[in-house]
């Protein structure tokens, strides 16, 4: 975990702000703070965030596998 004491702009006053500040890793399904993302990839105008380089690489290797709209979702 990393903590930055000089960043005092943390505000949870708005639910929308929280929604905007977080993202779901499409590879492993983890929720992460965008500020903490290990990487991000833009696909067709949609930016995907990843919690680790491994997830980013997996996504980069086969984006369609993770961006395909519903259907075939195994709901693991
Ligand atoms: Zn991940």
PDB file of the backbone (N, CA, C, O) and the ligand in Angstrom, with CONECT records:
HET     ZN  A 101       1
ATOM      1  N   UNK A   1       0.844  -1.202   0.000  1.00  0.00           N
ATOM      2  CA  UNK A   1       0.000   0.000   0.000  1.00  0.00           C
ATOM      3  C   UNK A   1       0.879   1.252   0.000  1.00  0.00           C
ATOM      4  O   UNK A   1       1.895   1.316   0.691  1.00  0.00           O
ATOM      5  N   UNK A   2       0.484   2.191  -0.750  1.00  0.00           N
ATOM      6  CA  UNK A   2       1.222   3.455  -0.772  1.00  0.00           C
ATOM      7  C   UNK A   2       0.348   4.566  -0.215  1.00  0.00           C
ATOM      8  O   UNK A   2      -0.838   4.670  -0.528  1.00  0.00           O
ATOM      9  N   UNK A   3       0.949   5.371   0.595  1.00  0.00           N
ATOM     10  CA  UNK A   3       0.205   6.500   1.145  1.00  0.00           C
ATOM     11  C   UNK A   3       0.978   7.777   0.868  1.00  0.00           C
ATOM     12  O   UNK A   3       2.183   7.856   1.107  1.00  0.00           O
ATOM     13  N   UNK A   4       0.283   8.753   0.372  1.00  0.00           N
ATOM     14  CA  UNK A   4       0.922  10.031   0.139  1.00  0.00           C
ATOM     15  C   UNK A   4       0.299  11.060   1.075  1.00  0.00           C
ATOM     16  O   UNK A   4      -0.860  11.449   0.930  1.00  0.00           O
ATOM     17  N   UNK A   5       1.096  11.479   2.022  1.00  0.00           N
ATOM     18  CA  UNK A   5       0.592  12.411   3.029  1.00  0.00           C
ATOM     19  C   UNK A   5       0.399  13.808   2.459  1.00  0.00           C
ATOM     20  O   UNK A   5      -0.333  14.625   3.019  1.00  0.00           O
ATOM     21  N   UNK A   6       1.058  14.068   1.348  1.00  0.00           N
ATOM     22  CA  UNK A   6       0.955  15.430   0.812  1.00  0.00           C
ATOM     23  C   UNK A   6      -0.262  15.589  -0.107  1.00  0.00           C
ATOM     24  O   UNK A   6      -0.489  16.663  -0.664  1.00  0.00           O
ATOM     25  N   UNK A   7      -1.025  14.532  -0.259  1.00  0.00           N
ATOM     26  CA  UNK A   7      -2.217  14.639  -1.080  1.00  0.00           C
ATOM     27  C   UNK A   7      -3.441  14.715  -0.179  1.00  0.00           C
ATOM     28  O   UNK A   7      -3.960  13.692   0.267  1.00  0.00           O
ATOM     29  N   UNK A   8      -3.881  15.896   0.075  1.00  0.00           N
ATOM     30  CA  UNK A   8      -5.004  16.059   0.987  1.00  0.00           C
ATOM     31  C   UNK A   8      -6.307  16.281   0.269  1.00  0.00           C
ATOM     32  O   UNK A   8      -7.283  16.738   0.865  1.00  0.00           O
ATOM     33  N   UNK A   9      -6.332  15.958  -1.021  1.00  0.00           N
ATOM     34  CA  UNK A   9      -7.523  16.231  -1.808  1.00  0.00           C
ATOM     35  C   UNK A   9      -8.522  15.070  -1.791  1.00  0.00           C
ATOM     36  O   UNK A   9      -9.452  15.044  -2.596  1.00  0.00           O
ATOM     37  N   UNK A  10      -8.341  14.149  -0.915  1.00  0.00           N
ATOM     38  CA  UNK A  10      -9.264  13.022  -0.856  1.00  0.00           C
ATOM     39  C   UNK A  10     -10.619  13.485  -0.347  1.00  0.00           C
ATOM     40  O   UNK A  10     -10.745  13.946   0.787  1.00  0.00           O
ATOM     41  N   UNK A  11     -11.599  13.361  -1.172  1.00  0.00           N
ATOM     42  CA  UNK A  11     -12.942  13.781  -0.774  1.00  0.00           C
ATOM     43  C   UNK A  11     -13.956  12.723  -1.176  1.00  0.00           C
ATOM     44  O   UNK A  11     -13.993  12.276  -2.322  1.00  0.00           O
ATOM     45  N   UNK A  12     -14.772  12.336  -0.218  1.00  0.00           N
ATOM     46  CA  UNK A  12     -15.795  11.345  -0.524  1.00  0.00           C
ATOM     47  C   UNK A  12     -17.179  11.961  -0.380  1.00  0.00           C
ATOM     48  O   UNK A  12     -18.135  11.309   0.038  1.00  0.00           O
ATOM     49  N   UNK A  13     -17.252  13.214  -0.732  1.00  0.00           N
ATOM     50  CA  UNK A  13     -18.518  13.910  -0.574  1.00  0.00           C
ATOM     51  C   UNK A  13     -19.523  13.523  -1.634  1.00  0.00           C
ATOM     52  O   UNK A  13     -20.730  13.614  -1.413  1.00  0.00           O
ATOM     53  N   UNK A  14     -19.035  13.092  -2.782  1.00  0.00           N
ATOM     54  CA  UNK A  14     -19.943  12.756  -3.874  1.00  0.00           C
ATOM     55  C   UNK A  14     -19.775  11.317  -4.311  1.00  0.00           C
ATOM     56  O   UNK A  14     -18.655  10.850  -4.518  1.00  0.00           O
ATOM     57  N   UNK A  15     -20.869  10.624  -4.451  1.00  0.00           N
ATOM     58  CA  UNK A  15     -20.797   9.250  -4.909  1.00  0.00           C
ATOM     59  C   UNK A  15     -20.275   9.203  -6.343  1.00  0.00           C
ATOM     60  O   UNK A  15     -19.569   8.270  -6.726  1.00  0.00           O
ATOM     61  N   UNK A  16     -20.623  10.201  -7.116  1.00  0.00           N
ATOM     62  CA  UNK A  16     -20.156  10.248  -8.496  1.00  0.00           C
ATOM     63  C   UNK A  16     -18.638  10.353  -8.551  1.00  0.00           C
ATOM     64  O   UNK A  16     -17.991   9.757  -9.412  1.00  0.00           O
ATOM     65  N   UNK A  17     -18.082  11.117  -7.622  1.00  0.00           N
ATOM     66  CA  UNK A  17     -16.631  11.266  -7.614  1.00  0.00           C
ATOM     67  C   UNK A  17     -15.971   9.923  -7.381  1.00  0.00           C
ATOM     68  O   UNK A  17     -14.942   9.611  -7.981  1.00  0.00           O
ATOM     69  N   UNK A  18     -16.568   9.133  -6.507  1.00  0.00           N
ATOM     70  CA  UNK A  18     -16.003   7.825  -6.221  1.00  0.00           C
ATOM     71  C   UNK A  18     -16.118   6.937  -7.458  1.00  0.00           C
ATOM     72  O   UNK A  18     -15.176   6.228  -7.811  1.00  0.00           O
ATOM     73  N   UNK A  19     -17.258   6.980  -8.100  1.00  0.00           N
ATOM     74  CA  UNK A  19     -17.450   6.182  -9.309  1.00  0.00           C
ATOM     75  C   UNK A  19     -16.406   6.543 -10.355  1.00  0.00           C
ATOM     76  O   UNK A  19     -15.848   5.671 -11.020  1.00  0.00           O
ATOM     77  N   UNK A  20     -16.152   7.830 -10.490  1.00  0.00           N
ATOM     78  CA  UNK A  20     -15.210   8.282 -11.498  1.00  0.00           C
ATOM     79  C   UNK A  20     -13.776   7.945 -11.124  1.00  0.00           C
ATOM     80  O   UNK A  20     -12.911   7.802 -11.989  1.00  0.00           O
ATOM     81  N   UNK A  21     -13.540   7.822  -9.839  1.00  0.00           N
ATOM     82  CA  UNK A  21     -12.173   7.594  -9.385  1.00  0.00           C
ATOM     83  C   UNK A  21     -11.794   6.132  -9.383  1.00  0.00           C
ATOM     84  O   UNK A  21     -10.625   5.788  -9.210  1.00  0.00           O
ATOM     85  N   UNK A  22     -12.787   5.261  -9.574  1.00  0.00           N
ATOM     86  CA  UNK A  22     -12.486   3.844  -9.534  1.00  0.00           C
ATOM     87  C   UNK A  22     -12.765   3.206 -10.891  1.00  0.00           C
ATOM     88  O   UNK A  22     -13.477   3.756 -11.731  1.00  0.00           O
ATOM     89  N   UNK A  23     -12.182   2.038 -11.070  1.00  0.00           N
ATOM     90  CA  UNK A  23     -12.393   1.304 -12.312  1.00  0.00           C
ATOM     91  C   UNK A  23     -12.316  -0.180 -12.004  1.00  0.00           C
ATOM     92  O   UNK A  23     -11.762  -0.583 -10.980  1.00  0.00           O
ATOM     93  N   UNK A  24     -12.864  -0.978 -12.879  1.00  0.00           N
ATOM     94  CA  UNK A  24     -12.793  -2.423 -12.686  1.00  0.00           C
ATOM     95  C   UNK A  24     -11.820  -3.021 -13.691  1.00  0.00           C
ATOM     96  O   UNK A  24     -11.944  -2.827 -14.900  1.00  0.00           O
ATOM     97  N   UNK A  25     -10.873  -3.737 -13.170  1.00  0.00           N
ATOM     98  CA  UNK A  25      -9.899  -4.415 -14.019  1.00  0.00           C
ATOM     99  C   UNK A  25     -10.652  -5.477 -14.832  1.00  0.00           C
ATOM    100  O   UNK A  25     -11.195  -6.418 -14.253  1.00  0.00           O
ATOM    101  N   UNK A  26     -10.692  -5.340 -16.161  1.00  0.00           N
ATOM    102  CA  UNK A  26     -11.457  -6.275 -16.990  1.00  0.00           C
ATOM    103  C   UNK A  26     -10.864  -7.676 -17.033  1.00  0.00           C
ATOM    104  O   UNK A  26     -11.539  -8.625 -17.431  1.00  0.00           O
ATOM    105  N   UNK A  27      -9.629  -7.807 -16.632  1.00  0.00           N
ATOM    106  CA  UNK A  27      -8.985  -9.117 -16.691  1.00  0.00           C
ATOM    107  C   UNK A  27      -9.298  -9.959 -15.461  1.00  0.00           C
ATOM    108  O   UNK A  27      -9.738 -11.101 -15.590  1.00  0.00           O
ATOM    109  N   UNK A  28      -9.079  -9.416 -14.285  1.00  0.00           N
ATOM    110  CA  UNK A  28      -9.292 -10.194 -13.068  1.00  0.00           C
ATOM    111  C   UNK A  28     -10.534  -9.762 -12.310  1.00  0.00           C
ATOM    112  O   UNK A  28     -10.950 -10.426 -11.361  1.00  0.00           O
ATOM    113  N   UNK A  29     -11.131  -8.645 -12.729  1.00  0.00           N
ATOM    114  CA  UNK A  29     -12.373  -8.218 -12.094  1.00  0.00           C
ATOM    115  C   UNK A  29     -12.175  -7.396 -10.831  1.00  0.00           C
ATOM    116  O   UNK A  29     -13.148  -7.031 -10.171  1.00  0.00           O
ATOM    117  N   UNK A  30     -10.944  -7.105 -10.492  1.00  0.00           N
ATOM    118  CA  UNK A  30     -10.694  -6.337  -9.275  1.00  0.00           C
ATOM    119  C   UNK A  30     -11.092  -4.880  -9.457  1.00  0.00           C
ATOM    120  O   UNK A  30     -10.954  -4.309 -10.539  1.00  0.00           O
ATOM    121  N   UNK A  31     -11.585  -4.297  -8.381  1.00  0.00           N
ATOM    122  CA  UNK A  31     -11.881  -2.880  -8.417  1.00  0.00           C
ATOM    123  C   UNK A  31     -10.657  -2.145  -7.899  1.00  0.00           C
ATOM    124  O   UNK A  31     -10.048  -2.538  -6.904  1.00  0.00           O
ATOM    125  N   UNK A  32     -10.314  -1.082  -8.587  1.00  0.00           N
ATOM    126  CA  UNK A  32      -9.116  -0.356  -8.198  1.00  0.00           C
ATOM    127  C   UNK A  32      -9.315   1.130  -8.375  1.00  0.00           C
ATOM    128  O   UNK A  32     -10.187   1.587  -9.114  1.00  0.00           O
ATOM    129  N   UNK A  33      -8.484   1.863  -7.677  1.00  0.00           N
ATOM    130  CA  UNK A  33      -8.513   3.305  -7.871  1.00  0.00           C
ATOM    131  C   UNK A  33      -7.708   3.628  -9.114  1.00  0.00           C
ATOM    132  O   UNK A  33      -6.600   3.126  -9.302  1.00  0.00           O
ATOM    133  N   UNK A  34      -8.274   4.467  -9.954  1.00  0.00           N
ATOM    134  CA  UNK A  34      -7.568   4.804 -11.196  1.00  0.00           C
ATOM    135  C   UNK A  34      -6.184   5.371 -10.898  1.00  0.00           C
ATOM    136  O   UNK A  34      -5.229   5.139 -11.639  1.00  0.00           O
ATOM    137  N   UNK A  35      -6.096   6.107  -9.814  1.00  0.00           N
ATOM    138  CA  UNK A  35      -4.809   6.705  -9.455  1.00  0.00           C
ATOM    139  C   UNK A  35      -3.779   5.639  -9.111  1.00  0.00           C
ATOM    140  O   UNK A  35      -2.575   5.882  -9.201  1.00  0.00           O
ATOM    141  N   UNK A  36      -4.248   4.461  -8.719  1.00  0.00           N
ATOM    142  CA  UNK A  36      -3.350   3.384  -8.335  1.00  0.00           C
ATOM    143  C   UNK A  36      -3.121   2.378  -9.458  1.00  0.00           C
ATOM    144  O   UNK A  36      -2.368   1.418  -9.291  1.00  0.00           O
ATOM    145  N   UNK A  37      -3.767   2.594 -10.594  1.00  0.00           N
ATOM    146  CA  UNK A  37      -3.667   1.634 -11.689  1.00  0.00           C
ATOM    147  C   UNK A  37      -2.222   1.454 -12.143  1.00  0.00           C
ATOM    148  O   UNK A  37      -1.454   2.413 -12.224  1.00  0.00           O
ATOM    149  N   UNK A  38      -1.869   0.196 -12.438  1.00  0.00           N
ATOM    150  CA  UNK A  38      -0.525  -0.111 -12.908  1.00  0.00           C
ATOM    151  C   UNK A  38      -0.391   0.230 -14.391  1.00  0.00           C
ATOM    152  O   UNK A  38       0.710   0.387 -14.919  1.00  0.00           O
ATOM    153  N   UNK A  39      -1.550   0.339 -15.046  1.00  0.00           N
ATOM    154  CA  UNK A  39      -1.514   0.663 -16.456  1.00  0.00           C
ATOM    155  C   UNK A  39      -2.909   0.910 -16.972  1.00  0.00           C
ATOM    156  O   UNK A  39      -3.891   0.573 -16.311  1.00  0.00           O
ATOM    157  N   UNK A  40      -3.002   1.494 -18.148  1.00  0.00           N
ATOM    158  CA  UNK A  40      -4.299   1.742 -18.758  1.00  0.00           C
ATOM    159  C   UNK A  40      -4.162   1.594 -20.265  1.00  0.00           C
ATOM    160  O   UNK A  40      -3.132   1.934 -20.847  1.00  0.00           O
ATOM    161  N   UNK A  41      -5.213   1.083 -20.884  1.00  0.00           N
ATOM    162  CA  UNK A  41      -5.188   0.893 -22.324  1.00  0.00           C
ATOM    163  C   UNK A  41      -6.484   1.442 -22.906  1.00  0.00           C
ATOM    164  O   UNK A  41      -7.568   1.182 -22.385  1.00  0.00           O
ATOM    165  N   UNK A  42      -6.363   2.198 -23.983  1.00  0.00           N
ATOM    166  CA  UNK A  42      -7.511   2.779 -24.650  1.00  0.00           C
ATOM    167  C   UNK A  42      -7.920   1.883 -25.811  1.00  0.00           C
ATOM    168  O   UNK A  42      -7.127   1.639 -26.720  1.00  0.00           O
ATOM    169  N   UNK A  43      -9.149   1.395 -25.782  1.00  0.00           N
ATOM    170  CA  UNK A  43      -9.656   0.547 -26.865  1.00  0.00           C
ATOM    171  C   UNK A  43     -10.937   1.159 -27.401  1.00  0.00           C
ATOM    172  O   UNK A  43     -11.947   1.238 -26.702  1.00  0.00           O
ATOM    173  N   UNK A  44     -10.879   1.583 -28.633  1.00  0.00           N
ATOM    174  CA  UNK A  44     -12.061   2.180 -29.253  1.00  0.00           C
ATOM    175  C   UNK A  44     -12.645   3.315 -28.407  1.00  0.00           C
ATOM    176  O   UNK A  44     -13.863   3.469 -28.318  1.00  0.00           O
ATOM    177  N   UNK A  45     -11.776   4.097 -27.797  1.00  0.00           N
ATOM    178  CA  UNK A  45     -12.247   5.249 -27.044  1.00  0.00           C
ATOM    179  C   UNK A  45     -12.617   4.963 -25.608  1.00  0.00           C
ATOM    180  O   UNK A  45     -12.954   5.876 -24.855  1.00  0.00           O
ATOM    181  N   UNK A  46     -12.554   3.688 -25.217  1.00  0.00           N
ATOM    182  CA  UNK A  46     -12.842   3.336 -23.832  1.00  0.00           C
ATOM    183  C   UNK A  46     -11.529   2.984 -23.152  1.00  0.00           C
ATOM    184  O   UNK A  46     -10.754   2.166 -23.648  1.00  0.00           O
ATOM    185  N   UNK A  47     -11.293   3.613 -22.012  1.00  0.00           N
ATOM    186  CA  UNK A  47     -10.042   3.365 -21.309  1.00  0.00           C
ATOM    187  C   UNK A  47     -10.243   2.322 -20.225  1.00  0.00           C
ATOM    188  O   UNK A  47     -11.114   2.453 -19.364  1.00  0.00           O
ATOM    189  N   UNK A  48      -9.430   1.295 -20.283  1.00  0.00           N
ATOM    190  CA  UNK A  48      -9.487   0.227 -19.290  1.00  0.00           C
ATOM    191  C   UNK A  48      -8.283   0.364 -18.362  1.00  0.00           C
ATOM    192  O   UNK A  48      -7.164   0.631 -18.798  1.00  0.00           O
ATOM    193  N   UNK A  49      -8.547   0.173 -17.068  1.00  0.00           N
ATOM    194  CA  UNK A  49      -7.473   0.301 -16.078  1.00  0.00           C
ATOM    195  C   UNK A  49      -7.150  -1.061 -15.496  1.00  0.00           C
ATOM    196  O   UNK A  49      -8.015  -1.928 -15.369  1.00  0.00           O
ATOM    197  N   UNK A  50      -5.873  -1.230 -15.143  1.00  0.00           N
ATOM    198  CA  UNK A  50      -5.418  -2.529 -14.640  1.00  0.00           C
ATOM    199  C   UNK A  50      -4.678  -2.396 -13.322  1.00  0.00           C
ATOM    200  O   UNK A  50      -3.952  -1.428 -13.095  1.00  0.00           O
ATOM    201  N   UNK A  51      -4.873  -3.393 -12.445  1.00  0.00           N
ATOM    202  CA  UNK A  51      -4.244  -3.338 -11.138  1.00  0.00           C
ATOM    203  C   UNK A  51      -2.818  -3.863 -11.166  1.00  0.00           C
ATOM    204  O   UNK A  51      -2.075  -3.713 -10.195  1.00  0.00           O
ATOM    205  N   UNK A  52      -2.439  -4.477 -12.277  1.00  0.00           N
ATOM    206  CA  UNK A  52      -1.077  -4.984 -12.357  1.00  0.00           C
ATOM    207  C   UNK A  52      -0.614  -5.023 -13.807  1.00  0.00           C
ATOM    208  O   UNK A  52      -1.419  -5.037 -14.739  1.00  0.00           O
ATOM    209  N   UNK A  53       0.696  -5.040 -13.970  1.00  0.00           N
ATOM    210  CA  UNK A  53       1.259  -5.108 -15.313  1.00  0.00           C
ATOM    211  C   UNK A  53       0.859  -6.416 -15.983  1.00  0.00           C
ATOM    212  O   UNK A  53       0.631  -6.462 -17.192  1.00  0.00           O
ATOM    213  N   UNK A  54       0.776  -7.476 -15.186  1.00  0.00           N
ATOM    214  CA  UNK A  54       0.403  -8.784 -15.728  1.00  0.00           C
ATOM    215  C   UNK A  54      -0.984  -8.715 -16.363  1.00  0.00           C
ATOM    216  O   UNK A  54      -1.205  -9.249 -17.450  1.00  0.00           O
ATOM    217  N   UNK A  55      -1.911  -8.054 -15.676  1.00  0.00           N
ATOM    218  CA  UNK A  55      -3.267  -7.940 -16.204  1.00  0.00           C
ATOM    219  C   UNK A  55      -3.259  -7.080 -17.466  1.00  0.00           C
ATOM    220  O   UNK A  55      -3.948  -7.386 -18.439  1.00  0.00           O
ATOM    221  N   UNK A  56      -2.490  -6.022 -17.443  1.00  0.00           N
ATOM    222  CA  UNK A  56      -2.420  -5.152 -18.608  1.00  0.00           C
ATOM    223  C   UNK A  56      -1.869  -5.920 -19.812  1.00  0.00           C
ATOM    224  O   UNK A  56      -2.380  -5.794 -20.925  1.00  0.00           O
ATOM    225  N   UNK A  57      -0.842  -6.701 -19.581  1.00  0.00           N
ATOM    226  CA  UNK A  57      -0.241  -7.475 -20.669  1.00  0.00           C
ATOM    227  C   UNK A  57      -1.213  -8.516 -21.207  1.00  0.00           C
ATOM    228  O   UNK A  57      -1.284  -8.747 -22.414  1.00  0.00           O
ATOM    229  N   UNK A  58      -1.962  -9.144 -20.300  1.00  0.00           N
ATOM    230  CA  UNK A  58      -2.928 -10.159 -20.717  1.00  0.00           C
ATOM    231  C   UNK A  58      -3.993  -9.506 -21.588  1.00  0.00           C
ATOM    232  O   UNK A  58      -4.418 -10.064 -22.599  1.00  0.00           O
ATOM    233  N   UNK A  59      -4.409  -8.331 -21.184  1.00  0.00           N
ATOM    234  CA  UNK A  59      -5.434  -7.608 -21.940  1.00  0.00           C
ATOM    235  C   UNK A  59      -4.888  -7.190 -23.301  1.00  0.00           C
ATOM    236  O   UNK A  59      -5.551  -7.338 -24.328  1.00  0.00           O
ATOM    237  N   UNK A  60      -3.673  -6.669 -23.287  1.00  0.00           N
ATOM    238  CA  UNK A  60      -3.058  -6.187 -24.523  1.00  0.00           C
ATOM    239  C   UNK A  60      -2.879  -7.316 -25.532  1.00  0.00           C
ATOM    240  O   UNK A  60      -2.930  -7.095 -26.742  1.00  0.00           O
ATOM    241  N   UNK A  61      -2.669  -8.529 -25.020  1.00  0.00           N
ATOM    242  CA  UNK A  61      -2.442  -9.679 -25.885  1.00  0.00           C
ATOM    243  C   UNK A  61      -3.720 -10.112 -26.604  1.00  0.00           C
ATOM    244  O   UNK A  61      -3.674 -10.676 -27.697  1.00  0.00           O
ATOM    245  N   UNK A  62      -4.863  -9.835 -25.965  1.00  0.00           N
ATOM    246  CA  UNK A  62      -6.126 -10.280 -26.547  1.00  0.00           C
ATOM    247  C   UNK A  62      -7.300  -9.421 -26.058  1.00  0.00           C
ATOM    248  O   UNK A  62      -8.158  -9.896 -25.314  1.00  0.00           O
ATOM    249  N   UNK A  63      -7.326  -8.165 -26.479  1.00  0.00           N
ATOM    250  CA  UNK A  63      -8.349  -7.213 -26.017  1.00  0.00           C
ATOM    251  C   UNK A  63      -9.774  -7.692 -26.247  1.00  0.00           C
ATOM    252  O   UNK A  63     -10.640  -7.502 -25.393  1.00  0.00           O
ATOM    253  N   UNK A  64     -10.023  -8.312 -27.393  1.00  0.00           N
ATOM    254  CA  UNK A  64     -11.384  -8.758 -27.715  1.00  0.00           C
ATOM    255  C   UNK A  64     -11.949  -9.716 -26.676  1.00  0.00           C
ATOM    256  O   UNK A  64     -13.150  -9.747 -26.407  1.00  0.00           O
ATOM    257  N   UNK A  65     -11.050 -10.484 -26.109  1.00  0.00           N
ATOM    258  CA  UNK A  65     -11.476 -11.473 -25.117  1.00  0.00           C
ATOM    259  C   UNK A  65     -12.105 -10.803 -23.901  1.00  0.00           C
ATOM    260  O   UNK A  65     -12.987 -11.360 -23.248  1.00  0.00           O
ATOM    261  N   UNK A  66     -11.626  -9.591 -23.615  1.00  0.00           N
ATOM    262  CA  UNK A  66     -12.113  -8.909 -22.413  1.00  0.00           C
ATOM    263  C   UNK A  66     -13.105  -7.796 -22.700  1.00  0.00           C
ATOM    264  O   UNK A  66     -13.800  -7.335 -21.794  1.00  0.00           O
ATOM    265  N   UNK A  67     -13.176  -7.365 -23.932  1.00  0.00           N
ATOM    266  CA  UNK A  67     -14.068  -6.252 -24.254  1.00  0.00           C
ATOM    267  C   UNK A  67     -15.335  -6.708 -24.948  1.00  0.00           C
ATOM    268  O   UNK A  67     -16.247  -5.914 -25.177  1.00  0.00           O
ATOM    269  N   UNK A  68     -15.391  -7.977 -25.278  1.00  0.00           N
ATOM    270  CA  UNK A  68     -16.577  -8.483 -25.937  1.00  0.00           C
ATOM    271  C   UNK A  68     -17.824  -8.207 -25.101  1.00  0.00           C
ATOM    272  O   UNK A  68     -17.865  -8.552 -23.920  1.00  0.00           O
ATOM    273  N   UNK A  69     -18.833  -7.593 -25.699  1.00  0.00           N
ATOM    274  CA  UNK A  69     -20.070  -7.311 -24.971  1.00  0.00           C
ATOM    275  C   UNK A  69     -20.830  -8.574 -24.620  1.00  0.00           C
ATOM    276  O   UNK A  69     -21.063  -9.424 -25.479  1.00  0.00           O
ATOM    277  N   UNK A  70     -21.210  -8.697 -23.386  1.00  0.00           N
ATOM    278  CA  UNK A  70     -21.920  -9.852 -22.850  1.00  0.00           C
ATOM    279  C   UNK A  70     -21.952 -11.063 -23.782  1.00  0.00           C
ATOM    280  O   UNK A  70     -21.297 -11.052 -24.824  1.00  0.00           O
ATOM    281  N   UNK A  71     -22.671 -12.064 -23.438  1.00  0.00           N
ATOM    282  CA  UNK A  71     -22.674 -13.244 -24.274  1.00  0.00           C
ATOM    283  C   UNK A  71     -21.380 -13.980 -24.048  1.00  0.00           C
ATOM    284  O   UNK A  71     -20.302 -13.422 -24.252  1.00  0.00           O
ATOM    285  N   UNK A  72     -21.469 -15.228 -23.629  1.00  0.00           N
ATOM    286  CA  UNK A  72     -20.276 -15.993 -23.401  1.00  0.00           C
ATOM    287  C   UNK A  72     -19.672 -15.689 -22.054  1.00  0.00           C
ATOM    288  O   UNK A  72     -18.578 -16.157 -21.737  1.00  0.00           O
ATOM    289  N   UNK A  73     -20.377 -14.907 -21.256  1.00  0.00           N
ATOM    290  CA  UNK A  73     -19.875 -14.620 -19.914  1.00  0.00           C
ATOM    291  C   UNK A  73     -20.103 -15.827 -19.026  1.00  0.00           C
ATOM    292  O   UNK A  73     -21.236 -16.270 -18.834  1.00  0.00           O
ATOM    293  N   UNK A  74     -19.041 -16.341 -18.501  1.00  0.00           N
ATOM    294  CA  UNK A  74     -19.151 -17.561 -17.719  1.00  0.00           C
ATOM    295  C   UNK A  74     -19.518 -17.307 -16.268  1.00  0.00           C
ATOM    296  O   UNK A  74     -19.775 -18.244 -15.512  1.00  0.00           O
ATOM    297  N   UNK A  75     -19.543 -16.031 -15.880  1.00  0.00           N
ATOM    298  CA  UNK A  75     -19.884 -15.695 -14.493  1.00  0.00           C
ATOM    299  C   UNK A  75     -19.105 -16.545 -13.511  1.00  0.00           C
ATOM    300  O   UNK A  75     -19.658 -17.064 -12.541  1.00  0.00           O
ATOM    301  N   UNK A  76     -17.848 -16.678 -13.765  1.00  0.00           N
ATOM    302  CA  UNK A  76     -16.998 -17.485 -12.922  1.00  0.00           C
ATOM    303  C   UNK A  76     -17.292 -17.242 -11.454  1.00  0.00           C
ATOM    304  O   UNK A  76     -16.660 -17.849 -10.589  1.00  0.00           O
TER     305      UNK A  76
HETATM  306 ZN    ZN A 101      -6.023  -7.434 -12.410  1.00  0.00          ZN
END
